[in-house]
């Protein structure tokens, strides 16, 4: 008989790390740097909140993505 183990990730902290706010709106040019900022926030434990937004300022596409810390926004 073989035993199976289940691996679970630890629950996220009740507050964001390093004094970061529970709600953040990340904005910037639509480039790799912006995508990296969003990815880094997700890796910390933030979750996407709503759809991204995009606009064109005549030269560059500017994007925005809201993120929230789990359990702080209903």
KOLZAGU-287648 format. One record per atom (N, C-alpha, C, O): x, y, z; residue in three letters. Coordinates in pm, 1 decimal, always signed. Example, Ala and Ser with C-alpha at 12.3 -4.5 7.8 and 13.67 -1.06 7.14 Angstrom:
REM residues 2
<rec X="+1319.0" Y="-569.0" Z="+780.0" type="ALA"/>
<rec X="+1230.0" Y="-450.0" Z="+780.0" type="ALA"/>
<rec X="+1320.0" Y="-330.0" Z="+780.0" type="ALA"/>
<rec X="+1423.6" Y="-331.9" Z="+846.5" type="ALA"/>
<rec X="+1285.0" Y="-225.0" Z="+708.0" type="SER"/>
<rec X="+1367.0" Y="-106.0" Z="+714.0" type="SER"/>
<rec X="+1290.0" Y="+3.0" Z="+787.0" type="SER"/>
<rec X="+1340.9" Y="+113.8" Z="+803.9" type="SER"/>
REM end
This chain:
REM residues 74
<rec X="+84.6" Y="-116.9" Z="+0.0" type="UNK"/>
<rec X="+0.0" Y="+0.0" Z="+0.0" type="UNK"/>
<rec X="+89.5" Y="+123.7" Z="+0.0" type="UNK"/>
<rec X="+191.2" Y="+127.8" Z="+69.2" type="UNK"/>
<rec X="+50.6" Y="+224.3" Z="-78.2" type="UNK"/>
<rec X="+128.6" Y="+347.5" Z="-82.7" type="UNK"/>
<rec X="+51.9" Y="+459.0" Z="-15.4" type="UNK"/>
<rec X="-70.8" Y="+466.0" Z="-22.8" type="UNK"/>
<rec X="+123.3" Y="+542.4" Z="+47.6" type="UNK"/>
<rec X="+61.8" Y="+658.0" Z="+114.0" type="UNK"/>
<rec X="+69.8" Y="+777.7" Z="+21.2" type="UNK"/>
<rec X="+169.5" Y="+797.7" Z="-48.2" type="UNK"/>
<rec X="-34.6" Y="+855.8" Z="+20.6" type="UNK"/>
<rec X="-32.8" Y="+979.1" Z="-57.9" type="UNK"/>
<rec X="-29.3" Y="+1096.1" Z="+37.2" type="UNK"/>
<rec X="-92.8" Y="+1095.9" Z="+142.6" type="UNK"/>
<rec X="+44.8" Y="+1193.4" Z="-1.7" type="UNK"/>
<rec X="+52.2" Y="+1315.1" Z="+79.7" type="UNK"/>
<rec X="-0.1" Y="+1430.7" Z="-1.9" type="UNK"/>
<rec X="+15.2" Y="+1435.3" Z="-124.0" type="UNK"/>
<rec X="-59.9" Y="+1520.7" Z="+65.5" type="UNK"/>
<rec X="-111.1" Y="+1639.8" Z="+0.8" type="UNK"/>
<rec X="-30.3" Y="+1758.5" Z="+47.6" type="UNK"/>
<rec X="-15.4" Y="+1782.5" Z="+167.5" type="UNK"/>
<rec X="+21.0" Y="+1831.7" Z="-47.5" type="UNK"/>
<rec X="+97.6" Y="+1950.7" Z="-14.3" type="UNK"/>
<rec X="+7.1" Y="+2072.2" Z="-27.0" type="UNK"/>
<rec X="-57.0" Y="+2091.9" Z="-130.2" type="UNK"/>
<rec X="+1.9" Y="+2151.2" Z="+74.8" type="UNK"/>
<rec X="-76.7" Y="+2274.5" Z="+68.5" type="UNK"/>
<rec X="+15.2" Y="+2391.8" Z="+93.8" type="UNK"/>
<rec X="+109.2" Y="+2382.9" Z="+172.7" type="UNK"/>
<rec X="-12.7" Y="+2501.4" Z="+26.6" type="UNK"/>
<rec X="+66.3" Y="+2621.2" Z="+52.1" type="UNK"/>
<rec X="+15.6" Y="+2687.8" Z="+178.4" type="UNK"/>
<rec X="-102.3" Y="+2678.5" Z="+212.4" type="UNK"/>
<rec X="+105.3" Y="+2754.4" Z="+246.7" type="UNK"/>
<rec X="+62.2" Y="+2823.8" Z="+367.9" type="UNK"/>
<rec X="-35.6" Y="+2935.3" Z="+333.1" type="UNK"/>
<rec X="-28.9" Y="+2995.0" Z="+225.6" type="UNK"/>
<rec X="-125.1" Y="+2961.4" Z="+425.1" type="UNK"/>
<rec X="-221.6" Y="+3069.9" Z="+405.0" type="UNK"/>
<rec X="-147.7" Y="+3202.7" Z="+397.4" type="UNK"/>
<rec X="-48.1" Y="+3222.2" Z="+467.0" type="UNK"/>
<rec X="-195.8" Y="+3295.1" Z="+312.8" type="UNK"/>
<rec X="-128.8" Y="+3424.9" Z="+305.4" type="UNK"/>
<rec X="-142.7" Y="+3500.6" Z="+437.6" type="UNK"/>
<rec X="-237.0" Y="+3479.7" Z="+513.9" type="UNK"/>
<rec X="-48.7" Y="+3586.7" Z="+461.3" type="UNK"/>
<rec X="-54.0" Y="+3670.2" Z="+581.3" type="UNK"/>
<rec X="-180.7" Y="+3754.9" Z="+577.3" type="UNK"/>
<rec X="-235.5" Y="+3780.7" Z="+470.2" type="UNK"/>
<rec X="-226.4" Y="+3797.6" Z="+693.6" type="UNK"/>
<rec X="-349.3" Y="+3876.6" Z="+697.6" type="UNK"/>
<rec X="-329.2" Y="+4019.1" Z="+646.5" type="UNK"/>
<rec X="-425.8" Y="+4087.9" Z="+613.7" type="UNK"/>
<rec X="-205.8" Y="+4062.3" Z="+640.0" type="UNK"/>
<rec X="-176.2" Y="+4195.3" Z="+585.6" type="UNK"/>
<rec X="-62.6" Y="+4183.7" Z="+485.5" type="UNK"/>
<rec X="+20.3" Y="+4093.4" Z="+495.6" type="UNK"/>
<rec X="-58.4" Y="+4274.1" Z="+389.5" type="UNK"/>
<rec X="+49.0" Y="+4269.5" Z="+290.0" type="UNK"/>
<rec X="+186.2" Y="+4291.2" Z="+353.8" type="UNK"/>
<rec X="+196.6" Y="+4353.9" Z="+459.2" type="UNK"/>
<rec X="+291.1" Y="+4239.5" Z="+290.1" type="UNK"/>
<rec X="+426.2" Y="+4255.9" Z="+345.2" type="UNK"/>
<rec X="+479.3" Y="+4397.8" Z="+328.7" type="UNK"/>
<rec X="+429.7" Y="+4475.8" Z="+247.4" type="UNK"/>
<rec X="+579.1" Y="+4428.4" Z="+406.2" type="UNK"/>
<rec X="+655.1" Y="+4553.8" Z="+394.0" type="UNK"/>
<rec X="+569.5" Y="+4679.3" Z="+403.2" type="UNK"/>
<rec X="+605.6" Y="+4782.7" Z="+347.0" type="UNK"/>
<rec X="+456.6" Y="+4671.9" Z="+473.3" type="UNK"/>
<rec X="+371.7" Y="+4789.6" Z="+490.3" type="UNK"/>
<rec X="+298.8" Y="+4832.7" Z="+364.4" type="UNK"/>
<rec X="+247.3" Y="+4944.3" Z="+358.2" type="UNK"/>
<rec X="+293.6" Y="+4745.9" Z="+263.6" type="UNK"/>
<rec X="+222.5" Y="+4780.6" Z="+139.5" type="UNK"/>
<rec X="+73.2" Y="+4789.4" Z="+166.9" type="UNK"/>
<rec X="+23.2" Y="+4723.0" Z="+257.7" type="UNK"/>
<rec X="+0.6" Y="+4871.0" Z="+89.3" type="UNK"/>
<rec X="-143.4" Y="+4883.2" Z="+109.7" type="UNK"/>
<rec X="-217.5" Y="+4758.9" Z="+59.6" type="UNK"/>
<rec X="-166.9" Y="+4685.0" Z="-24.8" type="UNK"/>
<rec X="-337.6" Y="+4737.3" Z="+112.8" type="UNK"/>
<rec X="-419.3" Y="+4622.1" Z="+72.4" type="UNK"/>
<rec X="-469.4" Y="+4638.0" Z="-71.1" type="UNK"/>
<rec X="-485.0" Y="+4538.8" Z="-142.3" type="UNK"/>
<rec X="-494.6" Y="+4760.2" Z="-113.8" type="UNK"/>
<rec X="-539.9" Y="+4787.2" Z="-250.4" type="UNK"/>
<rec X="-432.9" Y="+4867.7" Z="-321.3" type="UNK"/>
<rec X="-381.1" Y="+4965.4" Z="-267.3" type="UNK"/>
<rec X="-400.3" Y="+4826.2" Z="-442.0" type="UNK"/>
<rec X="-302.1" Y="+4901.1" Z="-521.2" type="UNK"/>
<rec X="-352.0" Y="+4909.9" Z="-664.5" type="UNK"/>
<rec X="-414.1" Y="+4816.7" Z="-715.4" type="UNK"/>
<rec X="-324.5" Y="+5021.6" Z="-728.5" type="UNK"/>
<rec X="-352.9" Y="+5038.6" Z="-870.3" type="UNK"/>
<rec X="-218.8" Y="+5058.2" Z="-939.3" type="UNK"/>
<rec X="-155.4" Y="+5163.1" Z="-927.1" type="UNK"/>
<rec X="-177.2" Y="+4956.0" Z="-1011.4" type="UNK"/>
<rec X="-50.3" Y="+4963.1" Z="-1083.9" type="UNK"/>
<rec X="-76.6" Y="+5024.8" Z="-1220.7" type="UNK"/>
<rec X="-169.6" Y="+4984.2" Z="-1290.5" type="UNK"/>
<rec X="+4.2" Y="+5121.9" Z="-1259.1" type="UNK"/>
<rec X="-12.1" Y="+5188.0" Z="-1388.3" type="UNK"/>
<rec X="+123.5" Y="+5204.6" Z="-1454.1" type="UNK"/>
<rec X="+227.1" Y="+5205.0" Z="-1387.6" type="UNK"/>
<rec X="+121.3" Y="+5218.2" Z="-1584.9" type="UNK"/>
<rec X="+244.7" Y="+5244.0" Z="-1656.8" type="UNK"/>
<rec X="+232.7" Y="+5209.2" Z="-1802.7" type="UNK"/>
<rec X="+128.1" Y="+5161.7" Z="-1847.1" type="UNK"/>
<rec X="+339.3" Y="+5232.5" Z="-1878.7" type="UNK"/>
<rec X="+339.6" Y="+5194.7" Z="-2019.8" type="UNK"/>
<rec X="+320.8" Y="+5043.1" Z="-2033.3" type="UNK"/>
<rec X="+366.1" Y="+4966.6" Z="-1948.1" type="UNK"/>
<rec X="+255.3" Y="+5001.5" Z="-2138.4" type="UNK"/>
<rec X="+232.1" Y="+4859.6" Z="-2163.7" type="UNK"/>
<rec X="+360.7" Y="+4797.3" Z="-2217.0" type="UNK"/>
<rec X="+381.3" Y="+4786.4" Z="-2337.9" type="UNK"/>
<rec X="+446.0" Y="+4756.8" Z="-2123.9" type="UNK"/>
<rec X="+574.2" Y="+4698.6" Z="-2162.3" type="UNK"/>
<rec X="+611.3" Y="+4587.1" Z="-2064.7" type="UNK"/>
<rec X="+536.3" Y="+4557.7" Z="-1971.6" type="UNK"/>
<rec X="+725.9" Y="+4526.2" Z="-2086.4" type="UNK"/>
<rec X="+770.4" Y="+4415.0" Z="-2002.4" type="UNK"/>
<rec X="+786.3" Y="+4456.8" Z="-1856.5" type="UNK"/>
<rec X="+761.4" Y="+4376.9" Z="-1766.2" type="UNK"/>
<rec X="+827.0" Y="+4579.6" Z="-1832.8" type="UNK"/>
<rec X="+845.5" Y="+4627.8" Z="-1696.6" type="UNK"/>
<rec X="+712.1" Y="+4629.7" Z="-1620.1" type="UNK"/>
<rec X="+706.1" Y="+4589.4" Z="-1503.9" type="UNK"/>
<rec X="+606.5" Y="+4676.4" Z="-1685.7" type="UNK"/>
<rec X="+475.0" Y="+4677.7" Z="-1621.5" type="UNK"/>
<rec X="+429.8" Y="+4534.1" Z="-1592.3" type="UNK"/>
<rec X="+382.3" Y="+4504.9" Z="-1482.6" type="UNK"/>
<rec X="+444.7" Y="+4445.3" Z="-1690.1" type="UNK"/>
<rec X="+405.3" Y="+4305.7" Z="-1670.3" type="UNK"/>
<rec X="+482.9" Y="+4243.7" Z="-1555.2" type="UNK"/>
<rec X="+427.1" Y="+4165.6" Z="-1478.1" type="UNK"/>
<rec X="+610.1" Y="+4277.1" Z="-1542.6" type="UNK"/>
<rec X="+692.1" Y="+4226.6" Z="-1433.1" type="UNK"/>
<rec X="+640.6" Y="+4277.8" Z="-1299.2" type="UNK"/>
<rec X="+637.4" Y="+4202.3" Z="-1202.1" type="UNK"/>
<rec X="+600.1" Y="+4404.5" Z="-1291.9" type="UNK"/>
<rec X="+547.1" Y="+4461.0" Z="-1166.2" type="UNK"/>
<rec X="+421.3" Y="+4387.0" Z="-1122.9" type="UNK"/>
<rec X="+404.3" Y="+4355.5" Z="-1005.1" type="UNK"/>
<rec X="+332.7" Y="+4359.4" Z="-1219.3" type="UNK"/>
<rec X="+210.4" Y="+4285.3" Z="-1186.8" type="UNK"/>
<rec X="+246.7" Y="+4143.8" Z="-1142.5" type="UNK"/>
<rec X="+194.3" Y="+4094.9" Z="-1042.4" type="UNK"/>
<rec X="+334.9" Y="+4078.6" Z="-1215.5" type="UNK"/>
<rec X="+376.5" Y="+3941.6" Z="-1181.0" type="UNK"/>
<rec X="+440.4" Y="+3936.8" Z="-1042.6" type="UNK"/>
<rec X="+413.9" Y="+3844.4" Z="-965.7" type="UNK"/>
<rec X="+523.5" Y="+4034.2" Z="-1010.2" type="UNK"/>
<rec X="+586.7" Y="+4039.2" Z="-878.0" type="UNK"/>
<rec X="+482.8" Y="+4054.0" Z="-767.6" type="UNK"/>
<rec X="+494.0" Y="+3990.6" Z="-662.7" type="UNK"/>
<rec X="+381.9" Y="+4137.1" Z="-790.8" type="UNK"/>
<rec X="+276.0" Y="+4155.6" Z="-691.3" type="UNK"/>
<rec X="+197.0" Y="+4025.7" Z="-672.7" type="UNK"/>
<rec X="+161.6" Y="+3989.9" Z="-560.3" type="UNK"/>
<rec X="+169.7" Y="+3956.0" Z="-781.8" type="UNK"/>
<rec X="+98.9" Y="+3828.4" Z="-771.4" type="UNK"/>
<rec X="+182.7" Y="+3726.5" Z="-694.8" type="UNK"/>
<rec X="+129.1" Y="+3648.6" Z="-615.9" type="UNK"/>
<rec X="+312.4" Y="+3726.7" Z="-717.4" type="UNK"/>
<rec X="+401.6" Y="+3634.9" Z="-647.2" type="UNK"/>
<rec X="+405.0" Y="+3663.8" Z="-496.8" type="UNK"/>
<rec X="+425.6" Y="+3572.6" Z="-416.8" type="UNK"/>
<rec X="+385.0" Y="+3789.8" Z="-458.2" type="UNK"/>
<rec X="+379.4" Y="+3826.0" Z="-316.1" type="UNK"/>
<rec X="+252.0" Y="+3776.6" Z="-249.7" type="UNK"/>
<rec X="+248.0" Y="+3759.7" Z="-127.9" type="UNK"/>
<rec X="+147.0" Y="+3753.1" Z="-329.7" type="UNK"/>
<rec X="+20.3" Y="+3707.1" Z="-273.8" type="UNK"/>
<rec X="-98.8" Y="+3792.7" Z="-310.8" type="UNK"/>
<rec X="-212.1" Y="+3757.2" Z="-278.3" type="UNK"/>
<rec X="-76.3" Y="+3906.2" Z="-378.8" type="UNK"/>
<rec X="-187.8" Y="+3988.6" Z="-423.7" type="UNK"/>
<rec X="-269.7" Y="+3912.2" Z="-527.2" type="UNK"/>
<rec X="-220.1" Y="+3817.7" Z="-588.6" type="UNK"/>
<rec X="-394.8" Y="+3952.9" Z="-546.6" type="UNK"/>
<rec X="-483.3" Y="+3895.7" Z="-646.8" type="UNK"/>
<rec X="-532.2" Y="+4007.4" Z="-738.2" type="UNK"/>
<rec X="-549.6" Y="+4121.2" Z="-694.6" type="UNK"/>
<rec X="-554.3" Y="+3974.1" Z="-865.4" type="UNK"/>
<rec X="-609.3" Y="+4072.7" Z="-958.7" type="UNK"/>
<rec X="-747.8" Y="+4113.1" Z="-912.2" type="UNK"/>
<rec X="-822.3" Y="+4031.0" Z="-858.7" type="UNK"/>
<rec X="-782.5" Y="+4239.0" Z="-932.4" type="UNK"/>
<rec X="-913.6" Y="+4289.5" Z="-894.1" type="UNK"/>
<rec X="-971.3" Y="+4363.1" Z="-1013.7" type="UNK"/>
<rec X="-926.5" Y="+4473.0" Z="-1046.3" type="UNK"/>
<rec X="-1068.7" Y="+4304.6" Z="-1078.5" type="UNK"/>
<rec X="-1128.2" Y="+4366.4" Z="-1195.7" type="UNK"/>
<rec X="-1043.0" Y="+4348.3" Z="-1319.5" type="UNK"/>
<rec X="-937.4" Y="+4285.1" Z="-1317.1" type="UNK"/>
<rec X="-1091.6" Y="+4404.8" Z="-1425.9" type="UNK"/>
<rec X="-1023.2" Y="+4394.5" Z="-1554.5" type="UNK"/>
<rec X="-917.2" Y="+4502.9" Z="-1568.2" type="UNK"/>
<rec X="-927.8" Y="+4608.1" Z="-1505.0" type="UNK"/>
<rec X="-815.6" Y="+4478.7" Z="-1649.8" type="UNK"/>
<rec X="-718.8" Y="+4584.7" Z="-1676.2" type="UNK"/>
<rec X="-782.3" Y="+4693.7" Z="-1761.9" type="UNK"/>
<rec X="-882.5" Y="+4670.7" Z="-1829.7" type="UNK"/>
<rec X="-724.0" Y="+4809.4" Z="-1758.0" type="UNK"/>
<rec X="-769.9" Y="+4921.9" Z="-1841.0" type="UNK"/>
<rec X="-652.8" Y="+4969.2" Z="-1925.6" type="UNK"/>
<rec X="-537.1" Y="+4957.5" Z="-1885.3" type="UNK"/>
<rec X="-683.5" Y="+5022.3" Z="-2042.2" type="UNK"/>
<rec X="-577.6" Y="+5073.3" Z="-2130.0" type="UNK"/>
<rec X="-624.5" Y="+5201.5" Z="-2197.0" type="UNK"/>
<rec X="-742.8" Y="+5218.5" Z="-2226.3" type="UNK"/>
<rec X="-530.5" Y="+5290.3" Z="-2220.4" type="UNK"/>
<rec X="-557.7" Y="+5413.7" Z="-2292.6" type="UNK"/>
<rec X="-434.7" Y="+5447.4" Z="-2376.2" type="UNK"/>
<rec X="-326.8" Y="+5392.0" Z="-2355.1" type="UNK"/>
<rec X="-452.0" Y="+5536.6" Z="-2469.0" type="UNK"/>
<rec X="-342.0" Y="+5578.7" Z="-2555.4" type="UNK"/>
<rec X="-321.4" Y="+5726.9" Z="-2535.2" type="UNK"/>
<rec X="-415.9" Y="+5804.7" Z="-2548.6" type="UNK"/>
<rec X="-199.2" Y="+5768.0" Z="-2503.0" type="UNK"/>
<rec X="-172.7" Y="+5908.9" Z="-2475.3" type="UNK"/>
<rec X="-117.3" Y="+5983.9" Z="-2596.6" type="UNK"/>
<rec X="-64.6" Y="+6094.3" Z="-2582.7" type="UNK"/>
<rec X="-129.1" Y="+5924.2" Z="-2714.9" type="UNK"/>
<rec X="-77.7" Y="+5986.8" Z="-2835.6" type="UNK"/>
<rec X="+57.7" Y="+5932.5" Z="-2876.5" type="UNK"/>
<rec X="+100.4" Y="+5949.5" Z="-2990.7" type="UNK"/>
<rec X="+125.1" Y="+5867.2" Z="-2782.9" type="UNK"/>
<rec X="+255.5" Y="+5807.7" Z="-2811.7" type="UNK"/>
<rec X="+266.3" Y="+5664.4" Z="-2762.1" type="UNK"/>
<rec X="+326.8" Y="+5579.6" Z="-2827.6" type="UNK"/>
<rec X="+207.5" Y="+5637.7" Z="-2646.1" type="UNK"/>
<rec X="+225.4" Y="+5509.7" Z="-2578.8" type="UNK"/>
<rec X="+92.8" Y="+5458.9" Z="-2524.7" type="UNK"/>
<rec X="+7.4" Y="+5537.4" Z="-2483.5" type="UNK"/>
<rec X="+76.1" Y="+5328.0" Z="-2525.0" type="UNK"/>
<rec X="-39.0" Y="+5268.0" Z="-2457.0" type="UNK"/>
<rec X="-5.7" Y="+5262.6" Z="-2308.1" type="UNK"/>
<rec X="+97.9" Y="+5209.2" Z="-2268.5" type="UNK"/>
<rec X="-94.3" Y="+5318.3" Z="-2226.6" type="UNK"/>
<rec X="-80.0" Y="+5319.0" Z="-2081.2" type="UNK"/>
<rec X="-182.7" Y="+5221.6" Z="-2024.7" type="UNK"/>
<rec X="-300.2" Y="+5225.9" Z="-2061.1" type="UNK"/>
<rec X="-137.3" Y="+5133.7" Z="-1935.6" type="UNK"/>
<rec X="-227.0" Y="+5033.8" Z="-1879.0" type="UNK"/>
<rec X="-237.1" Y="+5050.6" Z="-1728.0" type="UNK"/>
<rec X="-151.2" Y="+5110.7" Z="-1663.6" type="UNK"/>
<rec X="-345.4" Y="+4995.0" Z="-1674.2" type="UNK"/>
<rec X="-368.7" Y="+4997.9" Z="-1530.2" type="UNK"/>
<rec X="-428.7" Y="+4864.4" Z="-1488.3" type="UNK"/>
<rec X="-511.3" Y="+4807.4" Z="-1559.6" type="UNK"/>
<rec X="-386.7" Y="+4815.4" Z="-1373.1" type="UNK"/>
<rec X="-444.0" Y="+4693.1" Z="-1317.1" type="UNK"/>
<rec X="-454.1" Y="+4708.7" Z="-1166.4" type="UNK"/>
<rec X="-355.2" Y="+4736.6" Z="-1098.6" type="UNK"/>
<rec X="-575.8" Y="+4690.1" Z="-1114.5" type="UNK"/>
<rec X="-596.7" Y="+4693.0" Z="-970.4" type="UNK"/>
<rec X="-562.6" Y="+4556.3" Z="-913.4" type="UNK"/>
<rec X="-591.1" Y="+4453.2" Z="-974.2" type="UNK"/>
<rec X="-501.5" Y="+4557.1" Z="-796.2" type="UNK"/>
<rec X="-471.5" Y="+4434.5" Z="-723.4" type="UNK"/>
<rec X="-511.2" Y="+4454.4" Z="-577.9" type="UNK"/>
<rec X="-508.2" Y="+4566.2" Z="-526.5" type="UNK"/>
<rec X="-548.3" Y="+4345.5" Z="-511.9" type="UNK"/>
<rec X="-587.5" Y="+4351.9" Z="-371.7" type="UNK"/>
<rec X="-522.0" Y="+4238.6" Z="-294.5" type="UNK"/>
<rec X="-486.3" Y="+4135.0" Z="-350.6" type="UNK"/>
<rec X="-507.2" Y="+4260.6" Z="-165.0" type="UNK"/>
<rec X="-457.2" Y="+4156.6" Z="-78.9" type="UNK"/>
<rec X="-577.0" Y="+4068.1" Z="-41.9" type="UNK"/>
<rec X="-682.3" Y="+4120.4" Z="-5.6" type="UNK"/>
<rec X="-563.0" Y="+3934.7" Z="-50.5" type="UNK"/>
<rec X="-675.5" Y="+3844.8" Z="-23.7" type="UNK"/>
<rec X="-739.3" Y="+3868.5" Z="+112.9" type="UNK"/>
<rec X="-670.4" Y="+3887.3" Z="+213.2" type="UNK"/>
<rec X="-870.4" Y="+3867.2" Z="+114.2" type="UNK"/>
<rec X="-945.2" Y="+3880.5" Z="+238.3" type="UNK"/>
<rec X="-967.5" Y="+4022.6" Z="+286.5" type="UNK"/>
<rec X="-1032.8" Y="+4042.3" Z="+389.0" type="UNK"/>
<rec X="-915.3" Y="+4122.8" Z="+215.5" type="UNK"/>
<rec X="-930.3" Y="+4259.7" Z="+262.8" type="UNK"/>
<rec X="-1036.8" Y="+4337.3" Z="+187.3" type="UNK"/>
<rec X="-1084.4" Y="+4440.0" Z="+235.6" type="UNK"/>
<rec X="-1074.9" Y="+4289.3" Z="+68.9" type="UNK"/>
<rec X="-1176.9" Y="+4356.2" Z="-11.4" type="UNK"/>
<rec X="-1282.8" Y="+4253.8" Z="-46.3" type="UNK"/>
<rec X="-1251.9" Y="+4143.8" Z="-92.1" type="UNK"/>
<rec X="-1407.2" Y="+4290.5" Z="-24.5" type="UNK"/>
<rec X="-1517.8" Y="+4198.5" Z="-54.1" type="UNK"/>
<rec X="-1573.5" Y="+4228.7" Z="-190.3" type="UNK"/>
<rec X="-1667.5" Y="+4162.6" Z="-234.6" type="UNK"/>
REM end
